Amino acid sequence: MPHELALVLIFLLSAFTMSFAGFGFALVSVPLLALFLPIKAAVALQFPYCLGLFMYQAWHYRAHFDWRQMRPLFLGTALGLILGAYLLYHLPEAALKRALAIFIASVVVFNALPASKVFMDRIAQNSWWGRVCGFISGSFFGAYTIGGPPAAVYIMSITADPLKAKSFLASFFTIQFILMGFVYGATGMFTWPGLKTSLLFSPVVALGSLAGFWAFGKASTRLYRQVVAVMLLLASAVLWWRA
């Protein structure tokens, strides 16, 4: 498969996933792009689309936004972003990716067990649960712009409404991406040639996004939650494999 066609398919799949699930663009694109590009180049190439799609979804689902449920996640993510940006430049990826994979898979599997519902409902009401998920999300977002799974674990534990979940995730990551844009810009990860290369994929990203929105409109709440759970488990497997 030619290099260019592979990148087109990666962006198409990433955009579809993002528009359907409310997260997952970087989760899909960064590991796959890293098969063809250095990790920093992969992060920079997909960054503009992550920011743009999250901003659009934050506006599109704004009527379903609830700041009170989002606040604990932000308290944890502030420190996590600083740590993650540091880790990107100073530590190897393998141990970090596997730690994230174990965390995600453990929570998803546990949450699927019938006996876990009462426990998850209880800890979801504790603000520290949001802070822990926020810290983990911020750490990996700062390192690889892959902070979606911990945030999704948190939001899926406090609401069953897909529209509310997508509004939550879009608003949360819009703010994260804006903050990290300044950090990455200051560290020299962004260049004009890189931005021009990234913009070449805008038609396929738009096509994938439209397909994802269409599929989300046809899905039930139960199907949405099942798809997100499967995505999280697949993300764990990919992160472990890529480590």
Secondary structure, DSSP 8 states (H G I E B T S, - for coil): --HHHHHHHHHHHHHHHHHHHS--HHHHHHHHHTTTS-HHHHHHHHHHHHHHHHHHHHHHTGGG--HHHHHHHHHHHHHHHHHHHHHHHHS-SHHHHHHHHHHHHHHHHHHHSTTHHHHHHHHHTSHHHHHHHHHHHHHHHHHHS--HHHHHHHHHHH---HHHHHHHHHHHHHHHHHHHHHHHHHTT---HHHHHHHHTTHHHHHHHHHHHHHHHHH--HHHHHHHHHHHHHHHHHHHHHH-
